Amino acid sequence: MEKTCEFHPFIDDYLHTIERGEIESSKEIKLMVNLVRRKLREPGVRIANVQIDEALRVIHKYFDYELFGWEKFVLAITHCFYEDDTLVFDEFFILMARGNGKNGIISPLTFYFSTHYHGITGYDIEIIANSEEQAITSFNDIYNVLEDHEVKLKKFFYKTKEKIVNRKTKSRIKYYTSNAKTKDSLRSGCLIFDEVHAYENYDLIKVFTSGLGKRKHSRTFYITTNGNVRGGVLDDYLDLSDRILKGEITDSRMLPMLFKLDHKDEVHDKRKWEKANPSIRFMSNLKSEIEKQYIKMPHQPQLAMEFMTKRMNLPAQDAYTAVAEWGKIEATNQLFDLESFKGMSCIGGVDYASVKDFCSVGLQFKKNGKRYWYEHTFICHKALKLENRRINFPVDVAVNKGLITIVNDESIKPEYLSAWFLEQAKHFQIVNIAADSHRASVLQNEFELKGLPLRIVRSGPETHSKLGPLVETMFANEEIVYGDNMTMRWYTNNVFVEMNNKGNITYKKIEPKTRKTDGFFALLHALSIDSEIKEEQPMVFYKAITF
């Protein structure tokens, strides 16, 4: 019996393997199947079957590997058109675990789009990433193909280490990084944003998408693993994808493909790994590497969080060691009208790793059954200039919001901190200021000189274990309020909980160089002497106080 085809075999076969349960797939991939069927069944939709087959022929001619089923699906779904010759899907958001070959489909597609087989002159392809190492991956794949087939291809392509140009179509392939000096004169046909999880803001995306649409059949690909930067670009696209897949947005031309576990407990069932790793059944080396990392996971909590984030595409917040899931961290963004706290008692907290790095100061209040944490960060300007460390946080945005002060000095001297607390003391009753012994040793003389209290508190497993139930309850019941403080949400998101064999817990930093926790530990110090203040009504001052 002849096999019937509704769309194209590459599309039909992939959809069927998901629907029949022949491969493990996330709930988002199942929703994607429904989206594709609904879109492709709309009146007037045309699938360019001949062009799809020709594209695969060209790719197989020059790239020395076979495309997997999901990769053939991506190839085919990029060639679906409406009656007005516009694309059914012109944006593709592909979230996939590390090592599964995202570049394995992007590289041959990029090559094909530049050729006369694609049929569009001047169809420039820009590959964009935060780092050159990432941006150049697909570019080098294509460069190497041109080297390997130089006899056949040198008359069709001109190449340098910076750009590749098809002589016939005049289509250019070029890569860019976040620090690229020029991005002008763009006439892009296709944009590829690589590792979106590392994008701290929309600067790169805005610059490049502004030049899109000047070429017929323009396409944009966002390819990424999950990441540790929460509340930014990646989370926005995940939220948009969720709304598209659930049918809340019906007029979008984005196709989200989210390969991930549905729940953290699935990590212990190796069959479920395919949900995040669609290439695992074809790549024995990938499977072996994941198995080795899985064995280490229970014994190395920091690696466990990386494993869950990068190999299973569940962010650190969803892993069992996170101090709080991201939704609860977001819930700290409640109304915090500082004016209403004037005259109230509070506890101060201070934490820093080095006076040449970050330093966090804050005040903790109690009101209406909740704890309110008013925080400010000082950063030594030198900390932002280290070549071997890139802070994964939009510091400039936080500075503009008044949440961070850059200290243009050799270090963050105690005078900066005492001045901040003295200013707050004009408006609030600071009962005490807590710091651990390491920090207090630097601050003690200055604080005594300025008449500021300073309480040395203990830090470590014993103290953290005592605070653990309070911290857990505050986040679980949404009883800790930061206000709209993106820096504190970042600090908190960078903390995980480690438990020893005696059941004691320690709050630790997920990654030591690029992620900071100072604000969270300043809060812990304040919570250590939480009992020194009670809920109370604001005092009435004899004269008006203004900030």
N, C-alpha and C positions, 0 to 999 in steps of 0.2 A: 504493500500500500504506500503510495507516494505521500511523503510528509508535507503537510500544508504549512504555509508561512504567513503570519498576519502582518509582520513588519519586515524585518530583515533577519536572516538566520542568527546573526550575532546578537541581535536584540532579543529575539524570541527565545533562543537557547538559554541566555543568561536569566531572563525573567522566569523561565520554567524551572531552572535549577533551584531558584529561591523559593518559588511557590510550592514545589514538590518536596522541599526540605532536603534536597540532595546535597546542599551545602549549608553550613551554619551561617546565619545572618542576623544582624541586629534588628530591633523593631523599626529603626529608622530606615534600614535598607528595605524592609518589607513595605513600609509606607512609600518608599521611592518607587517600588514596582507599581503601586496603585497610581502614583502621579504620572509615571511614564505612559501607562496604558490609557489613562484619561486624556492626556495631552495628545498622544499620537492618534487617538480615535476621533479627534475633532475634525469637523468637515474641512476638506481641502488640504489636509496635511500630505506632503509628498516626501518620500524617503528616497534619497539618491542611491539606489542599490548599485548601479554600475560604478559610480564614483567611490563608494565604500569598498567594493571589491578591488578596484584599481589602486586605491590607497594601500590596502593590505599587500597587494602584489609588489608595489614599490618599496614598502617597508621591509618586506621579507627579502627583497633582492639585495638590500644593502646592510640591513641590521642582522647580525648572526644569531638571532634567537626568535623563538615563536612567541607570539602574544598569548597571554592567558585569556580565559573566558571573559573576565571582568574588563580586561584591557581592550579586547575586541568590541565589547559593549560600548566602552567610551569612544572608540574610534567611530562606531556606527552612529551613536546618538548625536554626534557633532554634525551629522549630515542629514538632519531632518528639517524640512522647510514648510512654511505656510504658502498659500497661493500668491502672496505678494513678494515671494522670494526672500523673506526674512526667516531667520532661524527660529525653530521651536524652542531650543535651548541655546542661549548665547553666553551664559555664565555657568561655570561648573565648580562647585565647592567640594573638594575631595579630602575627607579626613581619614587618614589611614595610618596604621602603626608603622613604626620605623622598620626599614629593611624589606618592604614588600614591593618595591619597584615603581614608586610614583614617577620617578624619572624614566623608568623603563617604558612608560607609555608616552610621557611628555616629550622625550627626546625624538623618537621617530615621528610623532605627530608634528613637531616643530619642523623637522626636516621636510616632511611631506607638504606642509602648508606653504613652504617657500618655493616649491617647484611648479612647473607648468601643468603638472597633473592636477593640482588643486585649481588652477585656472584663473587666479586673480593676480594681476600685476601690482607690484609695490605693496605686497602684503607683508609688512614688517612685523617681526615677532620680537618682543622685548621680554627678557627673563629677569625678574627682579627678586632680590633677597636682601636680608640685612647684612649678610657676610659674603665676601667674595668666594669663599670656599663653597658655599651653597649655591650662589648664583651661577657659578661657572660649571657646575656639574653637567647639566644638559648640554650646555654650549660645547664642552669638551667631548661629550659623547658624539655629537655631530661632527666636530672637527676631526676626531679620530676616524669616523666613517669616511670622510673625504680623503684622509691620508691613506686608509686601507684600500680605497678604490680610486686612487689618484689618476690612473690611466684613463678610466671611464669618465670621471667626474670633473677633472680639472678644467675642461672646456665649458662646463656648466656653472662652476662655482669659483669665486674669488674668496680667499680666506686669509685672515691674519689672526693673531691671538686675541684680538679685541672684537672682530666682527666677521661675519660670513655673509657674502652677497651672491645671490643667484643671478648669473649674467643675463639670463633670458627674461626672467620676471622682474628683475631689479628689487626683489624682496630681500630684506636684510634681517639677519639674526644677530642680536646683540644682548649682552648681559649688563645689568646695573646693580649697584649696591646702594645702601642708604646714604653713603658719603660720596656718591658720584657727583662730580663737579658740574656736569652739564646734562640736562635732560630736555634740551630744547629741540625744536623742529621735528617733533614726533608725529608720525602719521601711521600709527600702529594699526595693524590688522588683528593681532593677537597679543594679549598680555598674559604672562604667567607669573603669578605671585607665589614664590616658593617659601615654605615654612612660615605661614601666616602667624603661627603662635608666638613668634618672636617680635611681631610688630607691636610697638608700644602705643602708636597713634596712627592716624590716617594720612600722615604727610606723604608717604610714598604712594599710597593708593590714589590720593587726590591728584598728585602731579601727573601720574601716568594715564589715569582714566580720562583726564581732561583732553587728551589727544586722541581718544578712541572714537570710532564712528565715522572716520574719514574714508574708511575702506569698506567695501561690500563684505558681508558675512563676518563682521568683527566678532571676536570671541575673547572671553576672559576666563582663565583658570586660576583658582585658588587651591593650592595643594599644601597639605600640612599634616603633621602629627598633632596630638594634643600637647599642651604646654603648661607652664607654671604661672604665666602672667594672666591673672583673672581680672574680669571687669573691663577688658580692653577689646581690641579688634576681633580676636578669635571668639570671645563670648558673644559679641554682637552677631557674628555670622552664624554661630551655633543657634542663637535665638531666632534669627531670621529663617534658618533652615527648618527649625522646629515648626514655625508658623506656616511655612510653605508646605511641608509634608503633611501637616494636619488639616490643610485646606483652608486655613484662616486667611491666607493670601493666595488668590487665584490667578492674578494677572502677571505674576513674576515669570521670567524666562530663565531663572536659575534652577539648576538641577543639583540638589545636595546628595552626596554619596557619603554617608557617615558609617565607617567601619569601626565598630567598637563593641565592647562587652555591654550587656544590658545591666548587669549588676556585678559588684565586686566579688561576690562569692563564686561567680563563674570562672574565676581565674584558676580554681582548683580542679576544674574539669578540662583536660587538655583538648577535648573535642570542641570546646567553646572558643578556643583561641582563634579559630578561623573567623569568628565574627569581626575581630580587629585586624586579622592577618589573612586576607583573602588569597594570598599567594602561598600560604604555608604548605598546602598539600603538594605543590609543585617544586618547592625549594627545600630540600633536605637540610641544607646548611642553616637556613633561617630557623627551621624547627629545632635543630640541635642547639643553636645559640640561645633560643628562648628557653629551652629546657634547662640549660646550664644556669641561666640567670634565675629561673624559678626556684631551683634548688637552694640558691644562696639567699633568696628573698627573706625567709623567716629569721635569718641570723644577721642581716644587715638592713636595718629599717630605712636608711637613706636610699639604699639601692632599691628597696621595695617600692618606695614612692616613685622613683624613676621608672621602675618596671611597669607599674600600674599606669603611669602617665604616658610613656612612650611605646610600650609594647602591647598594652591592652586598651589604650586610648580612653582610659578613665582618669580624669585629673586627680591630682594629689588630694583634693578635698574629699573625694569619694573613697579614698583608700582608708584602711582601718586605723592608720596611725595619725590621721589629720587632727589638729587641735579642734577644728570645727569645719563642717561642710560649708561650701561657698555660699549657699543660700542663707545660712545663719550669719555669716560674716557680712553679707549684704544687708541683713536685717539690722545691723548696727547703725545704718543710715536713717535714723529717726530724727524727728524735730529736736533740735538742741538750741534753744534760745538762751544764749549766755546772759543776756540782760536779766532774765528771771532768776538767775542764781546769785545776783549781787548780794553781798553781805553774808552768804552762807559759808559754813565750815567746809573744809576740804582737806584732802591729803595729797601732797605732791609726790611725784616719782621721777627718778632720773636713771637713764641707762645709756651706756656707750661702750663700744669695743675698744676704741682708741680716740684720743683727742684730735687725731688727724683724719678721722673718718666721719661717721654719723654719730649724732647725739640726740636723744629724745628726752623731752621734759613734758610733764603733764600734771593736771589736777583732777582728782576724782571726787565727785559729789554723789550724794544719795538723795533721791527724790522720787516720790510716787512708786516706791517698790523697785526702783531701778537704780543702776549705777551709771553715772555719766562721766565720760573720760574726755577731757579737753586737752589736746596734745599739740605740741609744736616740735619741729625737727630743725636742728642746726647741722649743716654739712660743711666740713672744711673743703675749700675749693680744690685742694690737691687730690682729694678722694675721687673726684670726677675726671681726673686727667691721667689716671694710671692706664698704661697701654695694655697690661695683661688682665684687666678686669673691666667688664662692661656692665654697668648697673642696669638690670632689666626693669626699669621703672621710669616713667616720664617725669623726671625731676623738674624740668622747666614748667610743666603744667602745674605741678604742686606749688612751685615758687609763685607763680602768677595768682594762685588761689590764696596765697598768704599762709600756706601750711608749712613751708620750708624757708629757712634763711640760709643763704650761702655766706659763709664766713671767709672773707678775703684776708686771711691771716695765716701765720705759720701753723696754728692749731686752734682748737676751740677752747679758749682759755676759760677758767672758772668764772671770770667776770661776766662773760656773755650769759651764762646760766643764772648767776645771781641777779643780774639786771632783769632777766625775764621774770623771775619769781618776785622780785621787788615790785615790778609793774603790776603783776597779778595781785599782790598783797594790798594794793590800793582799792581793790574791788571785792576781794574775798578774804575770808579768815583762813589762812593756811595754818592748820594745827600742827602739821609736821611734814617733812620731806624725806622720803625713803630712798636709800641707795644701798647697794651691797658694799662690802668692805673695800673692794678694789676701787670702786668709783668714789666712795666717801673719802678715801685717803687723799684724793686730788682736790676735793671740794671743801674739805673741813675748815681750813684756815680762812678761805674766802667767805664762806657762809657765816662763820662766827664773827668775822670782821663786820659783815653787813647786817648782823642780827637775825639771820635766818636759821630756823631749826633744821637739824639734820639727824635722821635716825638710821643707824646701820642695821640692815636686815640681812638675814641669811639667804643664800640662794643654793639651789641644788635639789637632789632627790627628796630629802626630808621636807623641805619647805614646799616644793612643788606638789608633793603627794598630799600635803595638808590643804593646799589651795585647789587641787584638782577638782573636788566635788563642786566647789563654788564656781570655778571657771566653766566647768561642764554645764552647770545649771544656768548660769548667766546666758550662755549662747543658746542652749536648748530652748529656754523660755523667752529668748529675745529680750533679756533684761539688762543688757549692756549696750550703751548708746555712745557712738562716736560722733554723731552728726555726719555731715557730708565731708568726711576726712578720708580721702583716697589713700593717703600715706599709711594711716592706721590699718585700713583694710589690707593693704599690701603687706605690712609687717605681720599681721595675724595670719595671713595666708601662707607665710613663709615658715610657719612653726609646725612641727610634728611632735607627737607624744611617744616617748620611749619608755617601756616598762621592763624592769629587771626581774630576775627570778624570785625576788622577795615581794613582788607586787608594787614596788615603789615606782613612781613615774618621774620623768624628767622632760621638761620642755626644751626642745632643741631646734636649731636652725636646719632647714632642709638642705641648703647648699651654702657653703661657707663664704664664697667670694662675691657673687653677684646678687644675692638676696639678703636683705637686712631684716632684723627682728627687734631693733632697739626699742621701738615704741611699745611692743607687746611686753617686753621685760620690764620696762619702766612701769607699765600698768601692774605687772605682777608684784613689783616692789611696793607699790601703793596698796595693793590688796593685802599685803603681808601685815599691814597695820590698819586694816579696814575698820577694826572695832573702835578706833580712836575717834570716829565721827558717827553721828546718828542723823537720821532724817530730821530736818528742822525747817522752820519757816525763815525766809530771808529777814535779816535785821534791817531796821530803818536807820539810814545814816542821817546825820544832822545836816548834811548838804549834798547836793546832787553830785553824782560821780559819772564821769564820761570816759569812754575808752579812747 
